[in-house]
């Protein structure tokens, strides 16, 4: 990246000198070169937003509804669809590891892996609480309701040496896989459930019933378990750094990163101020503006932490 910056700096300085000496007609001829230089500057700037650990890894995502019953569960399923549509737009592959259907509609839990170029580096901007405001289709009086669902994101940790797991700390159960809504999709005990407790206040449970191979599901489940343990350590580190800086971060549902207000036709990101007035497009996976703005905001947060004397 340093070499790219040096070359770009030299080219921009040279172009600037040419523009200073050029006539009006010559400046018109230099416009394509100016546009190319602008695009190169923007591309190089975007590269700096991926200066985080595991930016090139696949993204493991967990989607869970908040309080609110069917309405929140339906919202969680809408977020799952939004993420999958974003992945389709960018030719990313999605593996649905586990999903639990709600009693009436929606989902109570979903875990998926998104694979593609810098999937984690991009999608980490979507982590947080998402707020939906709409006239609920599940309310007989047609009242306006607010629902919350959360998206957790962690990088896929495939290297077993990076996060060591003692096999004696893990209970492995196998069972017959079931599809969304409970319909059978397999006739063998291919689904795998890992239960891990060592060193954590609560048990970590990982379920993988994505494939028909029990061995592959087991390997994938251990990858997710490593990723969760890695993210727990990173979260602990961030909390220690926040405490050292005197920062308090709310973990309540009110700390949403984005609001989707359907009856007033807008979506607003509360971190960046970015707003769009076509929520249907956003819910159909058009997230690029929000994601890039979110990555810039996160880079600013890291810069602030570094300037205060913390390590990234």
C-alpha positions in Angstrom: 0.0 0.0 0.0 2.9 2.4 0.7 4.2 1.9 -2.8 0.8 2.5 -4.2 0.5 5.7 -2.2 4.0 6.9 -3.4 3.1 6.3 -7.1 -0.3 8.0 -6.7 1.3 11.0 -4.9 3.8 11.4 -7.7 1.1 11.1 -10.4 -1.2 13.6 -8.6 1.6 16.1 -8.1 2.5 15.8 -11.8 -1.1 16.2 -12.9 -1.4 19.2 -10.7 1.6 20.9 -12.3 0.2 20.2 -15.8 -3.2 21.7 -14.9 -1.5 24.8 -13.6 0.2 25.4 -16.9 -2.5 24.1 -19.2 -4.8 26.3 -21.3 -8.6 25.9 -21.1 -8.5 23.5 -24.1 -5.7 21.4 -22.6 -7.5 21.2 -19.2 -10.5 19.6 -21.0 -8.1 17.1 -22.5 -6.7 16.3 -19.0 -10.2 15.6 -17.5 -10.0 11.8 -18.1 -6.6 11.8 -16.3 -8.1 13.8 -13.4 -11.0 11.4 -13.1 -8.7 8.4 -13.1 -6.6 10.0 -10.4 -9.7 10.8 -8.3 -10.9 7.2 -8.6 -7.4 5.9 -7.6 -7.4 8.2 -4.5 -10.9 6.9 -3.5 -9.9 3.3 -4.0 -6.7 3.7 -2.0 -8.7 5.5 0.8 -11.1 2.6 0.9 -8.2 0.2 1.3 -7.3 1.9 4.6 -10.8 1.0 6.0 -9.8 -2.7 5.9 -6.8 -2.2 8.2 -8.3 -4.6 10.9 -7.6 -8.2 11.9 -9.2 -10.8 9.7 -10.7 -8.3 7.2 -10.3 -10.9 4.5 -12.1 -13.6 6.4 -15.6 -14.9 5.9 -18.2 -13.3 8.2 -20.2 -15.4 10.7 -23.5 -13.6 11.5 -26.0 -14.3 14.2 -29.4 -12.6 14.0 -31.8 -12.6 17.0 -35.0 -10.8 17.7 -35.5 -8.6 20.8 -38.5 -8.5 23.0 -41.8 -8.1 21.2 -42.9 -11.6 20.2 -44.1 -12.2 16.6 -43.4 -8.6 15.4 -39.7 -8.8 16.4 -39.4 -12.3 15.1 -40.7 -11.2 11.7 -38.3 -8.3 11.8 -35.4 -10.7 12.5 -36.4 -12.7 9.4 -36.5 -9.5 7.3 -33.0 -8.7 8.4 -31.9 -12.2 7.4 -33.4 -11.7 4.0 -31.7 -8.3 3.7 -28.3 -9.7 4.4 -28.8 -12.6 2.0 -29.9 -10.1 -0.7 -26.8 -8.0 -0.1 -24.7 -11.1 -0.5 -26.4 -12.0 -3.8 -25.8 -8.5 -5.1 -22.0 -8.9 -4.4 -21.8 -12.5 -5.6 -21.1 -13.7 -2.0 -21.9 -17.2 -1.0 -24.2 -17.8 2.1 -24.3 -20.9 4.2 -27.2 -21.0 6.6 -25.8 -22.9 9.6 -28.9 -22.9 11.8 -32.3 -21.2 11.9 -35.2 -21.5 14.3 -38.7 -20.6 13.1 -41.0 -18.5 15.3 -44.3 -19.9 16.5 -46.5 -17.8 14.2 -44.0 -16.0 11.8 -40.4 -15.0 11.5 -37.5 -16.5 13.3 -36.1 -16.7 16.8 -32.5 -17.3 15.8 -30.4 -17.5 12.7 -26.7 -18.2 12.2 -25.0 -18.0 8.8 -21.6 -17.7 7.2 -21.1 -15.2 4.3 -18.2 -15.9 2.1 -16.7 -13.5 -0.4 -14.0 -10.9 -1.0 -13.5 -9.2 2.4 -16.9 -10.3 3.6 -16.0 -9.7 7.3 -14.2 -6.5 6.5 -17.4 -5.1 4.9 -20.2 -6.7 7.0 -18.7 -5.8 10.4 -20.3 -2.4 9.9 -23.7 -4.1 10.2 -23.1 -5.3 13.8 -25.5 -3.9 16.3 -29.2 -3.3 17.1 -31.5 -2.6 14.2 -34.8 -0.8 14.9 -38.0 -1.2 12.9 -41.0 1.1 13.1 -44.1 0.3 11.0 -47.8 -0.3 11.1 -47.7 -3.9 12.3 -49.5 -6.6 10.1 -49.8 -8.6 13.3 -51.8 -6.0 15.2 -55.5 -6.2 14.8 -56.0 -2.5 15.6 -53.4 -1.5 12.9 -51.2 0.2 15.4 -47.8 1.6 14.8 -45.2 -0.6 16.5 -41.4 -0.5 17.2 -39.4 -3.7 17.1 -35.7 -4.5 17.7 -33.4 -7.2 16.4 -29.6 -7.6 16.8 -26.9 -8.7 14.3 -23.7 -10.1 15.8 -20.8 -10.5 13.4 -17.4 -12.2 13.9 -14.7 -13.3 11.5 -14.4 -17.0 10.6 -11.4 -18.4 12.5 -10.3 -21.5 10.5 -6.8 -21.8 12.0 -7.0 -24.1 15.0 -3.7 -22.8 16.4 -5.2 -19.3 16.7 -7.8 -20.3 19.2 -7.1 -23.6 21.1 -10.0 -25.7 22.3 -9.6 -28.5 24.7 -11.7 -31.4 23.4 -12.6 -32.4 26.9 -14.4 -29.0 27.3 -16.8 -29.8 24.5 -19.8 -32.0 24.4 -20.7 -33.2 21.0 -24.3 -34.3 20.1 -25.6 -35.5 16.8 -29.2 -35.5 15.6 -31.3 -35.6 12.5 -31.3 -32.3 10.6 -34.6 -30.4 10.2 -35.4 -27.5 7.8 -36.9 -24.1 8.3 -40.3 -24.6 10.0 -39.3 -28.1 11.2 -39.7 -30.1 8.0 -37.3 -33.0 7.6 -34.4 -32.5 5.2 -32.3 -35.5 6.0 -32.8 -39.1 7.1 -29.5 -39.5 8.9 -28.0 -38.0 12.1 -25.9 -35.4 10.2 -26.6 -32.3 12.3 -24.1 -31.5 15.0 -24.4 -29.6 18.3 -21.4 -28.5 20.3 -21.8 -27.4 23.9 -18.8 -25.6 25.4 -18.5 -24.1 28.9 -14.8 -23.9 30.0 -13.7 -20.4 30.9 -17.0 -18.7 30.1 -19.8 -17.6 32.4 -22.5 -19.2 30.2 -22.5 -22.2 27.9 -21.7 -21.6 24.2 -23.9 -23.8 22.0 -23.2 -24.1 18.3 -25.5 -26.0 16.0 -24.6 -26.9 12.4 -27.2 -28.7 10.2 -26.2 -27.1 6.9 -24.9 -30.1 5.1 -25.6 -33.8 4.8 -22.1 -34.8 6.0 -21.8 -35.2 9.8 -18.0 -34.8 9.6 -18.3 -31.6 7.6 -20.9 -30.2 9.9 -18.7 -31.0 12.9 -15.7 -29.2 11.3 -17.8 -26.2 10.5 -19.3 -26.1 14.0 -15.8 -26.1 15.6 -14.8 -23.3 13.2 -17.8 -21.3 14.5 -16.9 -22.1 18.1 -13.4 -20.9 17.6 -14.8 -17.7 16.0 -17.1 -17.1 19.0 -14.3 -17.6 21.5 -12.1 -15.2 19.5 -14.9 -12.6 19.4 -15.4 -12.9 23.2 -11.7 -12.2 23.8 -11.8 -9.2 21.5 -15.0 -7.9 23.2 -13.3 -8.3 26.6 -10.3 -6.3 25.3 -12.6 -3.5 23.9 -14.4 -3.3 27.3 -11.1 -2.9 29.1 -10.0 -0.2 26.7 -13.4 1.6 27.0 -13.1 1.5 30.8 -9.6 2.9 30.7 -10.9 5.8 28.5 -13.8 6.3 30.9 -16.4 5.4 28.3 -19.7 3.7 29.1 -21.4 1.8 26.3 -25.1 1.0 26.6 -26.1 -2.6 26.0 -29.8 -1.9 26.0 -32.1 -2.2 23.0 -32.2 1.6 22.9 -28.6 1.7 21.6 -29.7 0.9 18.0 -27.3 1.7 15.1 -30.0 2.2 12.6 -33.8 2.8 12.3 -36.0 1.6 9.5 -39.2 3.7 9.6 -41.4 2.2 7.0 -44.6 4.3 7.4 -42.5 7.5 6.9 -40.4 6.0 4.2 -36.8 6.4 5.5 -33.9 4.5 6.9 -31.4 6.4 9.1 -28.0 5.3 10.5 -27.6 6.9 13.9 -23.8 6.6 13.9 -23.2 8.3 10.6 -26.3 10.3 9.8 -26.7 8.6 6.4 -30.4 8.5 5.4 -32.2 6.9 2.5 -35.8 7.4 1.6 -36.5 4.1 -0.1 -36.6 1.5 2.7 -37.8 -1.2 0.2 -34.4 -1.0 -1.6 -32.5 -1.1 1.6 -34.4 -4.2 2.8 -33.7 -5.7 -0.6 -30.0 -5.5 0.2 -29.0 -2.1 -1.1 -26.6 -1.4 1.9 -23.5 -0.1 0.2 -23.9 3.5 1.3 -24.6 2.5 4.8 -21.7 0.0 5.0 -19.0 2.4 3.6 -20.2 5.2 5.9 -20.2 2.7 8.8 -16.6 1.6 8.0 -15.5 5.3 7.9 -17.2 5.8 11.3 -15.4 2.8 12.7 -12.1 4.0 11.4 -12.7 7.3 13.1 -13.4 5.5 16.4 -10.2 3.5 16.0 -8.2 6.7 15.3 -9.7 8.4 18.4 -8.7 5.4 20.5 -5.2 5.4 19.1 -4.7 9.1 19.7 -5.8 8.6 23.3 -2.9 6.2 23.8 -4.6 2.8 23.2 -3.4 0.1 20.9 -5.8 -1.0 18.1 
